[in-house]
Amino acid sequence: MKTQSHRLLLAVITVITTSLSVTVFAAGVSTVATENGLYAGVTSDHQSSVTTFKGIAFASPPVRDLRWQPPVPAIPFAGVHQADKIGPACWQERNSDDTLYARGNLERSEDCLYLNVFTGAAESDDALPVMVWFHGGGNTAGHGGPLIFDGANLAARGAVIVTANYRLGSLGFLAHPALTAESHYHSSGNYGLLDQLRALQWVRDNIAAFGGDPDRVTIFGQSAGGTDVCLLMSSPLAEGLIDGVIGESPGCIKLDTTLAQGEAAGKAFATRLGVNGQDAAALAELRALDAEAVIATPGVGGSTIIDGWVIPDAPYDLLAAGSQNRIPIMVGGLANENHGLQHTAPEINERQLDDYLQAAFGESAGNIKAAYASSLANSPLDARKDIATDNGFLLSSRMWARLVAERGNNAYVYFFTRPAPVFRLYVPESPDLYQDNGARRFGAYHSGELAYVFDNLDLVGIGWDAGDHALSEMMADYWVNFARDGNPNGDGLPNWPAYDPATDVVQILDAKVQSAVHPRKAKLDQLEALYLKTR
């Protein structure tokens, strides 16, 4: 339910938007009119043909009475805002510097709903394809502004790249009976997804001024971002906002957490914060709490749920029904995902592996263990990593592609097998994690493809070679071609066939790029059969 202040805000935005209709392009600087005001961009440091706009507000700060509410449009401003600095990251805990995924001491704020635009357009009417990026981090960490996500090298291929923040952790995904009661849609949780939808609405209404085509919008994301773009594709709220989806290491297909389960977790979480009750008074207490304290309290994390509104049913069923967003996808995973995600995990013994298998597969635990005998010969921990990789990211990718192909839309599946140099992905000034010049010790690890996709090997990382650069050029071309045409193929690129579940042919991304039957086909067939038997 919109408050009176929200109605007034929308009225002011309407007046501002109708009075700002001119986009001025000048050498190195562009001034662009958006729905909330004028932004001045600057020429990219990395591509002279690309103009960047950083720190654009796409929604009002989700604070006070807007905490745990769907986002509302940004507050209008007068004058010209210099868009040369990314906005703060959404509240998250600082992670360890001794990890691939270290993010350093980020500026963090509850006022964090900002996006960045990298445009390769020379004129505002160029109508270039648009790619909107949602970062990973378990929906509890990350932001849209790291150097590894700089969109200039993609934009220079003839595109407009948008990278966006969204609310994280308990501030982005809390379900609670008091929030559900307050909601016009009888829903709570998934506020981070609603932020992503709001960013897409902003793109629809504003991107033409940046030289983008609002009718050719591809969303892409990795890890939690890959899961989120899968969920958005499944959501009726995204109808008309997206024209293609690229999911990198996604995991949405098995989502089955209900609103009731989310609310139960939310009530327990509130109790840990010292707030009891399920009424408006309890909600007021929660909204009065310090944001850092809310984020630091365990119990909610970044768990998306089937809330009956944003996600009305299990994603598997929504995608199988094909009831909305009948669009092409590109999706895939990496050969050694969990060798990165679990790179700090202590070794386990075989009994501990058996316990994991029993919890995950029940009476089929022995069969799964036998299928991964070669991994077990290395170590029980390696077996757990490989099983988790296949049963999570790779199985989810393949099932998503199958569901899309079976309903008559094109899907393109990749399998990234290039062992990547190991470095701190998000701290470019201190990349050498193990002081070994980026030795490729984890294989094709989780997030190892990110610098390749953005063609940013010259900006981040360590230990790259000519083979890495060649692969990065091809991958960036595939990604932008898909955004342009709904098909990754193009001149000079190895042919990438549309996915056919009957043949299971995928694109292998490595020093040699080629099409082949999925190297994990037998294991994925076994795991999919078990999932379908028990769902």
N, C-alpha and C positions, 0 to 999 in steps of 0.2 A: 504494500500500500504506500503510495507516494505521500510524503508530508507536504504541507503548504510550502515550506522552504524549497523542497525539491521541485515543485511545480513552477515556482518563481525562477529557479535556476534554469529550468528547461526553456522558459519563455525568453529569458535573457539570451541564452545560447541561440535560440532561433533568430532573434534580432541581429546578433553579431554575425551569424553565419550568412544571412541573406545580404549583409552589407559588405562582406569580404569575399570577393569573387575573382580577384586578380592574382595571378602568379607571375612574379617578375624574375626572369632569368638574367643573370649578369655573369661576367667572367669570374669564375671561382666562387661566387656567392649567389644563392637563390633565396628569395623571400617568398614564402608560401602561406596562403591563407588556409587555416583550418577552422573547424567549427567553434573553437574556443579562442582563436587569435592568430596573429602573424608570427611565424618562426623564420629566422634567418639561418640558413645552413652554410657549410664551408666545404671547400674542395677536400676530398679524401687525401690523407697523407700517403696512400698506397696506390691510388688510381686517379690520375688527373682528369679522367672522363666521368668520375663519380662524385656526386655531391652528397654529403652526409648531414643528417639532422638528428641530433641526440637529445634525449631528455624531454620528449614530447609527452605531455599528459594526455592519456586517453580516457581517464575517468577521474572523478573527484577522490580526494584522499579518503580511504575507507576507515575513518576514525570515528570515535565517540558513537553516535547513534547509527553510523554507517558500518561499524564493525559487525561482521557476520551478516551483512546484507548484500543483495545483488548490487554490483557497481552501478553508479549513475554517471552521466556525462561529466566531462571535465569542467571546471570553473573557468569562465571566460576572463580574459585579461586585456588591458589596453596596451598600446605601443607594440614594439617588436621584441620578441624574446630571442636571444642569441642561443641557438640550439647546438652548442658545441661541447656539452658535457653530459654524460649519461646520468640518469636519475639514480637515487639510492636503491640498493637491493631491498627486497622485502625481508622482514624480520626472520632470522635464522640463527642457529647457534654456530659459532666459529668451529671449524673442524681442524683436525691435526695437520701440521705442516709435513708430517712424515707419511704422506699418502699421495698417490696419483691425483687425487681429487681435492687437494688443498686449495683453498680459495683466499687465504690471507685474511687480513683484517678489513673486511668490507664495511663501507658505509651502509648502515642498515636503518630502515625506518618503516613505520606503518604507512606513511605517505610514500608509496612505492610504485604506483600504477603508471609507469612510463614506458615508452617504446622508442626505438631508434629506426630511422629510415635511411637506406643507402640507395640512391637512385642513379641509374645509368642513363636516364633520359636527358636529351639535349633540349627538348621542348616539353611543355606541359601536356601537349596532345599526342605524345608518342605512344601511349596506350601499351606499355610494356607489361609482360606477365609479372605477377606479384607473388612473392614467396614469404610467408609469415612463419617465423621460427619460434618454437617454444622449447626452452632449455630443459635438460634433465636435472637430476639431483634428488630423486625419490619424492618429489613434491614437498621436500623439506629444506632444500638448499639450492643455491644457484641464482643466476639472474641473466638478463638478456644482453649485458654489456661487456663481457670479457673479450679480450683481443682475439681469442680463438674463434669467436662468432662475428668478427668484423665482416660485414657483408660486401665490401667494396669489390673484391675479386670475383664474386658471383655477379654482382650488379653490372660490372664491366662487360659481361657476356650478353647484356641486353635485358636486364630485369630490374625490378625494384624489390629490395630485400627489407623486411621488417623484423626486428627482434624485440620481444616484449617480455616484461616482468608479469608475474601473477602472484597472488597471495599464497603463502606456503605454510606447511605444518598446521598447527591447531588454529592459527588465524585464517587459514584458507580452507580447512576441511572439517571443522567441528560441526557435528550433528548433535542436536540436543532437543528434548521435548519442548522447551520454551521457545526455541527458534522455529521449530516446526509449527507451533501454535500461532506464532506471529506472522508466518509466511502466508501470503495470498494463495500460494500453490501447495500448501501443506507439505513443505519440503524444508530440509536443512542439510548442511554439508555442501561440498562441491563448489564452494565460493571461488576457489582457484580456477575451476573450469568456467565459471560465469565470467571471471575476469578475462579469460581467453576469448570467450564469445564477445565480450564488450570490445576487445581489441579488434576483432574481426568486423564488428559493426562500425568501428572507427575507420577501418580500412575501406569498407564499402562506401562510406560517406565522404572520405577525404583523400583517398589515394590518387584519384585522377589528377589532383593538383600537383602531385609529385611526378607525373608522367606515367602512372601505373594504370592498368586496366582493371576496374573493379569486377569485371565479369570473367577474369582469369586469375583467380586467387588459389594458390596451392598452400596448404599448411604442411609444415614439416617439423619434426621433433625427434628427440633421442631419449632413450631410457624412459623416465617418467614422462618426458615430453612426447616420446613416441607412443606411450600408453594413452596420454591425453588426446593426441590427434586421432587415435583410433576411437576413443570415446566420443569426441566431437563428431566424427563421421557417423557414429551410431545415434547421435542425438537429433531429435526433430528441431531443436532450437538452432541448429547450424544450417538448416535448409535454406538454400539461396545465398549462403555466405561463402561457400567453398566449392571449388571446381576440381580439386585433386588433393591427394594426401600422400605424403611420404613418411613412413614410420620406420625409424631406425631403432632396433632393439626394443620393440614394444612388448607390452604384457597385459593387454586389456581383455583378451578373449575369455579368460577364466574368471573375470570379476563376478562375484556372487554375493557380496556383502549388502545386506538389506538396510533400509532406513531404520528399522527397529534395532538391528544390531549396532548401527552407527550411533543411535541415540543412547543405547545402553553404555557404549564406550564413552560417549560424551558426558553422561551423568557421573560416571566414575571419575572422569577427568576433572569435572567441576568440583567434585568432593575433595580431590587432592589439592585444589586451589582454595579450599575452605568455603566453597559455595554449595549450599544444599537447596533443595526445592526445584520446582519445575515451572514457576510462574514468572510474571514480568519483573517482579522484584529481584528474583535470582538472576535473571538476564541482565538487569541493570548493574548488579554487582559484578558480573563477569565483564561487562563492557567498561567498568571503571578500573579494572585491573591493569597494571603496567604491562605493556606488550612484551617486554623482555621476559618477565616472569611467566607469562602465558606460554611463550615459546619454549622456555626452559623446563616446563613441567611435562613429563612423559605421559603418553597414553593415547594420543590421537594420531600424531604424525601426519602423513600426507595421504591418508586412505580415502580413495574415491568410493562412492557407494551408489547403489541403485536406489535413487531417492524418489522416483516416481514422476519427476519433472525434467531435470536436466538429462538424467539417464532413466528412462521409464521402465526398462526391463534389462535382463542380462544382455550384454553386448553381443554374445554369440547368437542369441535369438534375434536381436534387432538386425544384425548383419545378414543372417540367414534369410530373414523375411524380406530384406531389401525394401523396407517400407519408406526409406528416405535416403537422401544423399547417394544416389546411384551414380557414382563417379569412379574414375580410375584411381588405382593406388600403386605405389612403389614401396616395397617393404623388405626388410631383411635383418640379419644379425651377423655376429662375428663368431669365429670358430672357438675362441677361448674366453668368452665373456667373463666368466667367474674367476678366471685366473687373474683378472684385474680387480674385480669387485672384492675378492677374498684374499688379496695379496698380503694382507697383514694377519690373516687367520693362522692360529697355531695348528700344528699337525694333529690329526686325530688317529685313533686306533681303529681296527676293523670292527670292533664291537660298537663303537660310536657311529661308524658308517651304517652298520646294520640297524641301529636305532633310527637313524635318519630315513633309511629306506622303508622301514616298517611304518613310520609315521606318514610318509609320503605315498606309499603304494600298497600298504596292507599285505594281502595274501600274494600279491605279485612281486613282492620285494626281492625274492630269490631270483626270479627271471630277469629283473632289471639289473641286479648285481652281476649275473652271468653275462649279460650283454656288454657290460663295461669292464670285463676282466682285464683287458689291456691297460686301462687306466688304473685299475686297482694294483696292477703289477708295479706301477710307479709309486703309488702311495694311496692310502685310503682318502686322504684329502684331495688328491687329484681326481679320484673317482667321484667324490661328492661335487667338486667343481664342474666336471664334465657333465654329470647327470643334471645338475641344476641349470647349466647352460642350455642343454637340449630340451629339458622339460619346461623351461621358462621362455626365454627370448626366442629360440629357434622354432619351437613348436607353436608359440603364439603367432609368429610371423607367418608360418606356413598355413596355419588354419585360417588366419585372416585372409590370405591370398586365395585360398580355396573357396571360402564363402563368397568372396567378391566375384571370382571367376564363375562359380556355379550360378550366380544370379545374372550373368551375362555382361559384366563389366570387365575391362582389362585390368589385370594385375601383373606386376613385374617384380620378381623376387630375386634378391641378391644374397650371396654368402661371401662375406669378407674374410679372407684367410691370410692376408698380408701381416706377418709379424711386425708390429709397429715399435719404433723406439719408445722407451719408457721415459716419461718426463712429467713434471707437474703441469697438468693441462691448463690451469687457470692462473698460474703465476709465471708469466713469461720472463720476468727479470731473474728468476731463480729456477730454471727448468731441471737441472741435473740432480734428480732425486737421490741416486745412489753413487754419485761421483764416478760414473763409468761411461760418460759420454752417450748416454741413452741406449745402453745395451738392450737388445730385444728379448728380454728374459721372460715375458709373459705371453708371448705369441700374439695372436689377434685379440687383444683384450678389450673389455668393455670401455667404450668411448675412444678407442684407438683410431676410429675412422673420422673423427670430427674435423681435425685439421685438413684431412684430404678433401672432405666434402666442401669446405669453405675455401679450398685452394689457398690455405694460409700457412703452408710449410715454411715460407720465408719470414713469417712473423712470429711463430711460436715453435717451441720444441727444440730438439737437439738430435744430431745423429742421422739426419735425412740423407738419402743418396739419390742418384739419378732415377732409379726405379720407383722410388716414392714419388718424385716429382711427376713422372709420366703418369702414374696411377692417379694422382691427385687431379691432374689436368682432365683426364678422362671422366673421373667421377663428377667433378664440377660441371662438365659439359652434359653428362647424363642427367644430373639433377635439374639444370636450367632447361634442357630440352623437354623434360617431362612437364615442368611448369608451363612451358610455352605451348606444347602440343598434346599433352596427356600421353606422351610416348617418349621414352628416353633416347631413342635412336636418332642418329644424325650422321652427317658426312664425316668420314674418317674414324668412326667409332666401331668397335666390334659389335656385331648384331646381337641385340638382346631380345629374345622371343618373349611374347606374352605368356604368362604362366598357364599351364594345363595340368590340373591335378593328376591326370592319367599318366603323364610322362614324368612329372616332377623335375623338369629341367629348369635350372636357375642360372643366374649369371655369377660366375666366380670372379671376385675382385681381388687380384693379386698382381704380382709382377707380370704375369700373363693373364689377360682378361679373356674369358671364354665361357661358353655355355656348356653345361654338363648336368647330368642327373645329380640331384642334391647328394653330396658326399655323406650326409647323415641320414639318408632315406630310410634305411632299415630300422634304425633306432627311433626316428621320429614316427614312423608307421606304428611301431610298438607302443610308444607313449601316447599317440593320438587314440589308438584303439582303447587303451586303458581309460583315458579321459572320457571318451564318448560312452563307454560302458557304465561309468559311475556318475555322470552328470544328470 
